[in-house]
Amino acid sequence: MLEYLLILLGVTLFGLQHSGISSHRVKNRIIDRWGKEVYSRVFSATSIITLLIAFLAMDFWDWLYPLTSFSTYNLLQLLLACLLIAGGLILSVKASSVISVSTVADMRSDRMPELVTDGIYAKIRHPLYLATIMLLIGLALLYPFIEVAVFSFGLIAYTLIGSYFEERKLILHYGDEYLKYRKTVGFILPRLRRNSS
């Protein structure tokens, strides 16, 4: 039980770092003092370090499991895991090509960057959250061990909690423009539109 609590503690540390550094107060202080580029580097470096801590807390080293256990491994599960991981990677590359950490660094009260609503963002508001969830579910399916599931679902829980706060920040920042966008575009899944015949 203690090993699973350590994993959740690592995930919580990552969540606190990620949300803390991206809060307006901390973000603005870093940008005002050292600039947008330094903020981007600090955010990326601290995210990598805290995610690595959470990852190492998993204490899981059987990364060749899908290859070494192929005969007993559920082929459908393996295929689904690979599809989710590949889809998550493709989606994250597509979404990141439009909005990067430096773009997010511009979301300050003294600037008003344009709200991105085209491309993948015309279908879903948070494609990076969807990509993250797909990758983590794929990881849990590829490595069906409790420690991997605790790590993956802990990060999924943080992603969903963080997305709630991200939505609040976007509403505060963009106001009615974001509220209108939110009514027409799905959160992490595309909305099913009814045909008006």
LUMMARMI-725484 format. One record per residue (C-alpha): x, y, z; residue in one letter; chain. Coordinates in Angstrom, 2 decimals. Layout:
// residues N
<atom><x>X</x><y>Y</y><z>Z</z><ropa>A</ropa><voke>A</voke></atom>
...
// end
This chain:
// residues 197
<atom><x>0.00</x><y>0.00</y><z>0.00</z><ropa>M</ropa><voke>A</voke></atom>
<atom><x>2.86</x><y>2.39</y><z>0.84</z><ropa>L</ropa><voke>A</voke></atom>
<atom><x>4.31</x><y>2.03</y><z>-2.68</z><ropa>E</ropa><voke>A</voke></atom>
<atom><x>1.00</x><y>3.19</y><z>-4.20</z><ropa>Y</ropa><voke>A</voke></atom>
<atom><x>0.82</x><y>6.15</y><z>-1.83</z><ropa>L</ropa><voke>A</voke></atom>
<atom><x>4.35</x><y>7.13</y><z>-2.92</z><ropa>L</ropa><voke>A</voke></atom>
<atom><x>3.24</x><y>7.06</y><z>-6.56</z><ropa>I</ropa><voke>A</voke></atom>
<atom><x>0.23</x><y>9.25</y><z>-5.74</z><ropa>L</ropa><voke>A</voke></atom>
<atom><x>2.50</x><y>11.58</y><z>-3.77</z><ropa>L</ropa><voke>A</voke></atom>
<atom><x>4.76</x><y>11.90</y><z>-6.82</z><ropa>G</ropa><voke>A</voke></atom>
<atom><x>1.76</x><y>12.59</y><z>-9.05</z><ropa>V</ropa><voke>A</voke></atom>
<atom><x>0.50</x><y>15.18</y><z>-6.53</z><ropa>T</ropa><voke>A</voke></atom>
<atom><x>3.92</x><y>16.87</y><z>-6.52</z><ropa>L</ropa><voke>A</voke></atom>
<atom><x>3.75</x><y>17.08</y><z>-10.32</z><ropa>F</ropa><voke>A</voke></atom>
<atom><x>0.20</x><y>18.47</y><z>-10.15</z><ropa>G</ropa><voke>A</voke></atom>
<atom><x>1.14</x><y>21.12</y><z>-7.60</z><ropa>L</ropa><voke>A</voke></atom>
<atom><x>4.17</x><y>22.17</y><z>-9.64</z><ropa>Q</ropa><voke>A</voke></atom>
<atom><x>2.24</x><y>22.22</y><z>-12.90</z><ropa>H</ropa><voke>A</voke></atom>
<atom><x>-0.72</x><y>24.20</y><z>-11.55</z><ropa>S</ropa><voke>A</voke></atom>
<atom><x>1.46</x><y>26.42</y><z>-9.36</z><ropa>G</ropa><voke>A</voke></atom>
<atom><x>3.86</x><y>27.54</y><z>-12.08</z><ropa>I</ropa><voke>A</voke></atom>
<atom><x>1.01</x><y>28.12</y><z>-14.52</z><ropa>S</ropa><voke>A</voke></atom>
<atom><x>-1.01</x><y>30.24</y><z>-12.06</z><ropa>S</ropa><voke>A</voke></atom>
<atom><x>-1.32</x><y>33.87</y><z>-13.17</z><ropa>H</ropa><voke>A</voke></atom>
<atom><x>0.50</x><y>35.24</y><z>-10.13</z><ropa>R</ropa><voke>A</voke></atom>
<atom><x>3.57</x><y>33.00</y><z>-10.45</z><ropa>V</ropa><voke>A</voke></atom>
<atom><x>3.59</x><y>33.16</y><z>-14.26</z><ropa>K</ropa><voke>A</voke></atom>
<atom><x>3.39</x><y>36.96</y><z>-14.35</z><ropa>N</ropa><voke>A</voke></atom>
<atom><x>6.09</x><y>37.33</y><z>-11.71</z><ropa>R</ropa><voke>A</voke></atom>
<atom><x>8.53</x><y>35.13</y><z>-13.64</z><ropa>I</ropa><voke>A</voke></atom>
<atom><x>7.73</x><y>36.78</y><z>-16.99</z><ropa>I</ropa><voke>A</voke></atom>
<atom><x>8.00</x><y>40.31</y><z>-15.58</z><ropa>D</ropa><voke>A</voke></atom>
<atom><x>11.35</x><y>39.57</y><z>-13.99</z><ropa>R</ropa><voke>A</voke></atom>
<atom><x>13.05</x><y>37.31</y><z>-16.56</z><ropa>W</ropa><voke>A</voke></atom>
<atom><x>10.85</x><y>37.22</y><z>-19.66</z><ropa>G</ropa><voke>A</voke></atom>
<atom><x>8.64</x><y>34.78</y><z>-21.51</z><ropa>K</ropa><voke>A</voke></atom>
<atom><x>11.48</x><y>32.56</y><z>-22.69</z><ropa>E</ropa><voke>A</voke></atom>
<atom><x>12.74</x><y>31.97</y><z>-19.14</z><ropa>V</ropa><voke>A</voke></atom>
<atom><x>9.18</x><y>31.20</y><z>-18.01</z><ropa>Y</ropa><voke>A</voke></atom>
<atom><x>8.89</x><y>28.61</y><z>-20.79</z><ropa>S</ropa><voke>A</voke></atom>
<atom><x>12.19</x><y>27.00</y><z>-19.73</z><ropa>R</ropa><voke>A</voke></atom>
<atom><x>11.33</x><y>27.03</y><z>-16.00</z><ropa>V</ropa><voke>A</voke></atom>
<atom><x>7.90</x><y>25.56</y><z>-16.68</z><ropa>F</ropa><voke>A</voke></atom>
<atom><x>9.28</x><y>22.83</y><z>-18.95</z><ropa>S</ropa><voke>A</voke></atom>
<atom><x>12.24</x><y>21.95</y><z>-16.69</z><ropa>A</ropa><voke>A</voke></atom>
<atom><x>10.21</x><y>21.76</y><z>-13.48</z><ropa>T</ropa><voke>A</voke></atom>
<atom><x>7.48</x><y>19.77</y><z>-15.24</z><ropa>S</ropa><voke>A</voke></atom>
<atom><x>10.02</x><y>17.24</y><z>-16.49</z><ropa>I</ropa><voke>A</voke></atom>
<atom><x>11.70</x><y>16.95</y><z>-13.08</z><ropa>I</ropa><voke>A</voke></atom>
<atom><x>8.48</x><y>16.46</y><z>-11.11</z><ropa>T</ropa><voke>A</voke></atom>
<atom><x>7.04</x><y>14.07</y><z>-13.71</z><ropa>L</ropa><voke>A</voke></atom>
<atom><x>10.28</x><y>12.08</y><z>-13.53</z><ropa>L</ropa><voke>A</voke></atom>
<atom><x>9.95</x><y>11.92</y><z>-9.74</z><ropa>I</ropa><voke>A</voke></atom>
<atom><x>6.38</x><y>10.58</y><z>-10.12</z><ropa>A</ropa><voke>A</voke></atom>
<atom><x>7.55</x><y>8.14</y><z>-12.79</z><ropa>F</ropa><voke>A</voke></atom>
<atom><x>10.44</x><y>6.84</y><z>-10.68</z><ropa>L</ropa><voke>A</voke></atom>
<atom><x>8.12</x><y>6.51</y><z>-7.66</z><ropa>A</ropa><voke>A</voke></atom>
<atom><x>6.33</x><y>3.86</y><z>-9.72</z><ropa>M</ropa><voke>A</voke></atom>
<atom><x>9.46</x><y>1.68</y><z>-9.32</z><ropa>D</ropa><voke>A</voke></atom>
<atom><x>8.45</x><y>-0.34</y><z>-12.37</z><ropa>F</ropa><voke>A</voke></atom>
<atom><x>11.19</x><y>-1.72</y><z>-14.64</z><ropa>W</ropa><voke>A</voke></atom>
<atom><x>9.55</x><y>-4.45</y><z>-16.73</z><ropa>D</ropa><voke>A</voke></atom>
<atom><x>9.32</x><y>-2.28</y><z>-19.87</z><ropa>W</ropa><voke>A</voke></atom>
<atom><x>9.88</x><y>-5.27</y><z>-22.18</z><ropa>L</ropa><voke>A</voke></atom>
<atom><x>6.79</x><y>-7.01</y><z>-20.80</z><ropa>Y</ropa><voke>A</voke></atom>
<atom><x>4.73</x><y>-6.78</y><z>-24.04</z><ropa>P</ropa><voke>A</voke></atom>
<atom><x>7.58</x><y>-8.48</y><z>-25.94</z><ropa>L</ropa><voke>A</voke></atom>
<atom><x>8.54</x><y>-11.08</y><z>-23.34</z><ropa>T</ropa><voke>A</voke></atom>
<atom><x>4.94</x><y>-12.07</y><z>-22.52</z><ropa>S</ropa><voke>A</voke></atom>
<atom><x>3.53</x><y>-11.94</y><z>-26.02</z><ropa>F</ropa><voke>A</voke></atom>
<atom><x>2.27</x><y>-15.55</y><z>-26.05</z><ropa>S</ropa><voke>A</voke></atom>
<atom><x>0.10</x><y>-14.99</y><z>-22.98</z><ropa>T</ropa><voke>A</voke></atom>
<atom><x>-0.60</x><y>-11.34</y><z>-23.70</z><ropa>Y</ropa><voke>A</voke></atom>
<atom><x>-4.07</x><y>-10.38</y><z>-24.84</z><ropa>N</ropa><voke>A</voke></atom>
<atom><x>-3.64</x><y>-9.37</y><z>-28.48</z><ropa>L</ropa><voke>A</voke></atom>
<atom><x>-6.71</x><y>-7.10</y><z>-28.49</z><ropa>L</ropa><voke>A</voke></atom>
<atom><x>-5.44</x><y>-5.33</y><z>-25.38</z><ropa>Q</ropa><voke>A</voke></atom>
<atom><x>-2.02</x><y>-4.85</y><z>-26.99</z><ropa>L</ropa><voke>A</voke></atom>
<atom><x>-3.58</x><y>-3.51</y><z>-30.19</z><ropa>L</ropa><voke>A</voke></atom>
<atom><x>-5.84</x><y>-1.10</y><z>-28.28</z><ropa>L</ropa><voke>A</voke></atom>
<atom><x>-2.90</x><y>0.11</y><z>-26.18</z><ropa>A</ropa><voke>A</voke></atom>
<atom><x>-0.79</x><y>0.76</y><z>-29.30</z><ropa>C</ropa><voke>A</voke></atom>
<atom><x>-3.66</x><y>2.58</y><z>-31.03</z><ropa>L</ropa><voke>A</voke></atom>
<atom><x>-4.28</x><y>4.79</y><z>-27.99</z><ropa>L</ropa><voke>A</voke></atom>
<atom><x>-0.59</x><y>5.62</y><z>-27.59</z><ropa>I</ropa><voke>A</voke></atom>
<atom><x>-0.10</x><y>6.33</y><z>-31.31</z><ropa>A</ropa><voke>A</voke></atom>
<atom><x>-3.31</x><y>8.39</y><z>-31.44</z><ropa>G</ropa><voke>A</voke></atom>
<atom><x>-2.30</x><y>10.32</y><z>-28.31</z><ropa>G</ropa><voke>A</voke></atom>
<atom><x>1.13</x><y>11.11</y><z>-29.75</z><ropa>L</ropa><voke>A</voke></atom>
<atom><x>-0.31</x><y>12.26</y><z>-33.08</z><ropa>I</ropa><voke>A</voke></atom>
<atom><x>-2.94</x><y>14.39</y><z>-31.35</z><ropa>L</ropa><voke>A</voke></atom>
<atom><x>-0.39</x><y>15.98</y><z>-29.00</z><ropa>S</ropa><voke>A</voke></atom>
<atom><x>1.91</x><y>16.89</y><z>-31.91</z><ropa>V</ropa><voke>A</voke></atom>
<atom><x>-1.04</x><y>18.41</y><z>-33.81</z><ropa>K</ropa><voke>A</voke></atom>
<atom><x>-2.22</x><y>20.41</y><z>-30.81</z><ropa>A</ropa><voke>A</voke></atom>
<atom><x>1.30</x><y>21.49</y><z>-29.75</z><ropa>S</ropa><voke>A</voke></atom>
<atom><x>2.04</x><y>22.81</y><z>-33.23</z><ropa>S</ropa><voke>A</voke></atom>
<atom><x>-0.68</x><y>25.43</y><z>-32.62</z><ropa>V</ropa><voke>A</voke></atom>
<atom><x>-0.34</x><y>26.19</y><z>-28.90</z><ropa>I</ropa><voke>A</voke></atom>
<atom><x>3.01</x><y>25.86</y><z>-27.14</z><ropa>S</ropa><voke>A</voke></atom>
<atom><x>4.24</x><y>26.77</y><z>-23.66</z><ropa>V</ropa><voke>A</voke></atom>
<atom><x>5.45</x><y>30.13</y><z>-25.00</z><ropa>S</ropa><voke>A</voke></atom>
<atom><x>1.96</x><y>30.81</y><z>-26.41</z><ropa>T</ropa><voke>A</voke></atom>
<atom><x>0.44</x><y>30.05</y><z>-23.02</z><ropa>V</ropa><voke>A</voke></atom>
<atom><x>3.02</x><y>32.36</y><z>-21.44</z><ropa>A</ropa><voke>A</voke></atom>
<atom><x>1.38</x><y>35.22</y><z>-23.34</z><ropa>D</ropa><voke>A</voke></atom>
<atom><x>-1.91</x><y>34.67</y><z>-21.47</z><ropa>M</ropa><voke>A</voke></atom>
<atom><x>-1.46</x><y>37.60</y><z>-19.13</z><ropa>R</ropa><voke>A</voke></atom>
<atom><x>-3.79</x><y>40.35</y><z>-18.10</z><ropa>S</ropa><voke>A</voke></atom>
<atom><x>-1.75</x><y>42.97</y><z>-19.99</z><ropa>D</ropa><voke>A</voke></atom>
<atom><x>-1.93</x><y>41.05</y><z>-23.27</z><ropa>R</ropa><voke>A</voke></atom>
<atom><x>-4.78</x><y>39.55</y><z>-25.24</z><ropa>M</ropa><voke>A</voke></atom>
<atom><x>-3.56</x><y>36.83</y><z>-27.60</z><ropa>P</ropa><voke>A</voke></atom>
<atom><x>-6.08</x><y>35.57</y><z>-30.08</z><ropa>E</ropa><voke>A</voke></atom>
<atom><x>-8.24</x><y>32.67</y><z>-28.93</z><ropa>L</ropa><voke>A</voke></atom>
<atom><x>-7.33</x><y>29.68</y><z>-31.11</z><ropa>V</ropa><voke>A</voke></atom>
<atom><x>-10.53</x><y>28.12</y><z>-32.47</z><ropa>T</ropa><voke>A</voke></atom>
<atom><x>-9.48</x><y>26.55</y><z>-35.77</z><ropa>D</ropa><voke>A</voke></atom>
<atom><x>-7.89</x><y>23.27</y><z>-36.78</z><ropa>G</ropa><voke>A</voke></atom>
<atom><x>-8.19</x><y>20.63</y><z>-34.05</z><ropa>I</ropa><voke>A</voke></atom>
<atom><x>-9.42</x><y>23.40</y><z>-31.70</z><ropa>Y</ropa><voke>A</voke></atom>
<atom><x>-12.55</x><y>23.76</y><z>-33.86</z><ropa>A</ropa><voke>A</voke></atom>
<atom><x>-13.55</x><y>20.24</y><z>-32.75</z><ropa>K</ropa><voke>A</voke></atom>
<atom><x>-12.32</x><y>20.05</y><z>-29.14</z><ropa>I</ropa><voke>A</voke></atom>
<atom><x>-11.23</x><y>22.74</y><z>-26.68</z><ropa>R</ropa><voke>A</voke></atom>
<atom><x>-8.51</x><y>20.71</y><z>-24.97</z><ropa>H</ropa><voke>A</voke></atom>
<atom><x>-6.86</x><y>18.27</y><z>-27.38</z><ropa>P</ropa><voke>A</voke></atom>
<atom><x>-3.72</x><y>18.06</y><z>-25.23</z><ropa>L</ropa><voke>A</voke></atom>
<atom><x>-5.80</x><y>16.80</y><z>-22.29</z><ropa>Y</ropa><voke>A</voke></atom>
<atom><x>-7.39</x><y>14.18</y><z>-24.54</z><ropa>L</ropa><voke>A</voke></atom>
<atom><x>-3.94</x><y>13.19</y><z>-25.86</z><ropa>A</ropa><voke>A</voke></atom>
<atom><x>-2.63</x><y>12.86</y><z>-22.29</z><ropa>T</ropa><voke>A</voke></atom>
<atom><x>-5.57</x><y>10.68</y><z>-21.25</z><ropa>I</ropa><voke>A</voke></atom>
<atom><x>-5.17</x><y>8.48</y><z>-24.34</z><ropa>M</ropa><voke>A</voke></atom>
<atom><x>-1.45</x><y>8.02</y><z>-23.68</z><ropa>L</ropa><voke>A</voke></atom>
<atom><x>-2.00</x><y>7.17</y><z>-20.02</z><ropa>L</ropa><voke>A</voke></atom>
<atom><x>-4.80</x><y>4.67</y><z>-20.69</z><ropa>I</ropa><voke>A</voke></atom>
<atom><x>-2.63</x><y>3.14</y><z>-23.42</z><ropa>G</ropa><voke>A</voke></atom>
<atom><x>0.26</x><y>2.87</y><z>-20.95</z><ropa>L</ropa><voke>A</voke></atom>
<atom><x>-1.96</x><y>1.16</y><z>-18.36</z><ropa>A</ropa><voke>A</voke></atom>
<atom><x>-3.21</x><y>-1.31</y><z>-20.98</z><ropa>L</ropa><voke>A</voke></atom>
<atom><x>0.27</x><y>-2.00</y><z>-22.34</z><ropa>L</ropa><voke>A</voke></atom>
<atom><x>1.62</x><y>-2.64</y><z>-18.83</z><ropa>Y</ropa><voke>A</voke></atom>
<atom><x>-1.24</x><y>-4.20</y><z>-16.82</z><ropa>P</ropa><voke>A</voke></atom>
<atom><x>0.34</x><y>-3.82</y><z>-13.40</z><ropa>F</ropa><voke>A</voke></atom>
<atom><x>-1.13</x><y>-2.06</y><z>-10.37</z><ropa>I</ropa><voke>A</voke></atom>
<atom><x>1.73</x><y>0.47</y><z>-10.03</z><ropa>E</ropa><voke>A</voke></atom>
<atom><x>1.36</x><y>1.53</y><z>-13.67</z><ropa>V</ropa><voke>A</voke></atom>
<atom><x>-2.43</x><y>1.82</y><z>-13.27</z><ropa>A</ropa><voke>A</voke></atom>
<atom><x>-2.03</x><y>3.95</y><z>-10.10</z><ropa>V</ropa><voke>A</voke></atom>
<atom><x>0.46</x><y>6.22</y><z>-11.92</z><ropa>F</ropa><voke>A</voke></atom>
<atom><x>-1.71</x><y>6.49</y><z>-15.04</z><ropa>S</ropa><voke>A</voke></atom>
<atom><x>-5.05</x><y>7.02</y><z>-13.35</z><ropa>F</ropa><voke>A</voke></atom>
<atom><x>-3.50</x><y>9.41</y><z>-10.82</z><ropa>G</ropa><voke>A</voke></atom>
<atom><x>-2.27</x><y>11.56</y><z>-13.69</z><ropa>L</ropa><voke>A</voke></atom>
<atom><x>-5.63</x><y>11.27</y><z>-15.46</z><ropa>I</ropa><voke>A</voke></atom>
<atom><x>-7.33</x><y>12.51</y><z>-12.29</z><ropa>A</ropa><voke>A</voke></atom>
<atom><x>-4.92</x><y>15.46</y><z>-12.14</z><ropa>Y</ropa><voke>A</voke></atom>
<atom><x>-5.53</x><y>16.17</y><z>-15.84</z><ropa>T</ropa><voke>A</voke></atom>
<atom><x>-9.28</x><y>16.36</y><z>-15.28</z><ropa>L</ropa><voke>A</voke></atom>
<atom><x>-8.93</x><y>18.48</y><z>-12.12</z><ropa>I</ropa><voke>A</voke></atom>
<atom><x>-6.41</x><y>20.76</y><z>-13.84</z><ropa>G</ropa><voke>A</voke></atom>
<atom><x>-8.69</x><y>21.13</y><z>-16.84</z><ropa>S</ropa><voke>A</voke></atom>
<atom><x>-11.45</x><y>22.47</y><z>-14.58</z><ropa>Y</ropa><voke>A</voke></atom>
<atom><x>-9.13</x><y>25.23</y><z>-13.35</z><ropa>F</ropa><voke>A</voke></atom>
<atom><x>-7.84</x><y>25.85</y><z>-16.88</z><ropa>E</ropa><voke>A</voke></atom>
<atom><x>-11.41</x><y>26.40</y><z>-18.06</z><ropa>E</ropa><voke>A</voke></atom>
<atom><x>-11.93</x><y>28.97</y><z>-15.28</z><ropa>R</ropa><voke>A</voke></atom>
<atom><x>-8.75</x><y>30.82</y><z>-16.29</z><ropa>K</ropa><voke>A</voke></atom>
<atom><x>-9.82</x><y>30.88</y><z>-19.93</z><ropa>L</ropa><voke>A</voke></atom>
<atom><x>-13.26</x><y>32.26</y><z>-19.04</z><ropa>I</ropa><voke>A</voke></atom>
<atom><x>-11.65</x><y>34.99</y><z>-16.92</z><ropa>L</ropa><voke>A</voke></atom>
<atom><x>-9.16</x><y>35.79</y><z>-19.67</z><ropa>H</ropa><voke>A</voke></atom>
<atom><x>-11.40</x><y>35.70</y><z>-22.75</z><ropa>Y</ropa><voke>A</voke></atom>
<atom><x>-14.85</x><y>36.29</y><z>-21.21</z><ropa>G</ropa><voke>A</voke></atom>
<atom><x>-17.83</x><y>36.04</y><z>-23.56</z><ropa>D</ropa><voke>A</voke></atom>
<atom><x>-15.67</x><y>35.01</y><z>-26.50</z><ropa>E</ropa><voke>A</voke></atom>
<atom><x>-14.64</x><y>31.84</y><z>-24.65</z><ropa>Y</ropa><voke>A</voke></atom>
<atom><x>-18.16</x><y>31.20</y><z>-23.32</z><ropa>L</ropa><voke>A</voke></atom>
<atom><x>-19.52</x><y>31.27</y><z>-26.90</z><ropa>K</ropa><voke>A</voke></atom>
<atom><x>-16.70</x><y>28.99</y><z>-28.07</z><ropa>Y</ropa><voke>A</voke></atom>
<atom><x>-17.41</x><y>26.61</y><z>-25.17</z><ropa>R</ropa><voke>A</voke></atom>
<atom><x>-21.07</x><y>26.30</y><z>-26.17</z><ropa>K</ropa><voke>A</voke></atom>
<atom><x>-20.22</x><y>25.07</y><z>-29.66</z><ropa>T</ropa><voke>A</voke></atom>
<atom><x>-17.05</x><y>23.00</y><z>-29.17</z><ropa>V</ropa><voke>A</voke></atom>
<atom><x>-16.66</x><y>19.87</y><z>-27.04</z><ropa>G</ropa><voke>A</voke></atom>
<atom><x>-14.43</x><y>19.77</y><z>-23.97</z><ropa>F</ropa><voke>A</voke></atom>
<atom><x>-12.14</x><y>16.81</y><z>-24.76</z><ropa>I</ropa><voke>A</voke></atom>
<atom><x>-14.43</x><y>14.95</y><z>-27.13</z><ropa>L</ropa><voke>A</voke></atom>
<atom><x>-16.11</x><y>16.42</y><z>-30.23</z><ropa>P</ropa><voke>A</voke></atom>
<atom><x>-19.77</x><y>17.31</y><z>-29.80</z><ropa>R</ropa><voke>A</voke></atom>
<atom><x>-22.31</x><y>15.33</y><z>-31.72</z><ropa>L</ropa><voke>A</voke></atom>
<atom><x>-24.16</x><y>17.96</y><z>-33.75</z><ropa>R</ropa><voke>A</voke></atom>
<atom><x>-27.74</x><y>17.50</y><z>-34.71</z><ropa>R</ropa><voke>A</voke></atom>
<atom><x>-28.68</x><y>18.05</y><z>-38.31</z><ropa>N</ropa><voke>A</voke></atom>
<atom><x>-31.27</x><y>20.79</y><z>-38.63</z><ropa>S</ropa><voke>A</voke></atom>
<atom><x>-33.48</x><y>19.29</y><z>-41.34</z><ropa>S</ropa><voke>A</voke></atom>
// end
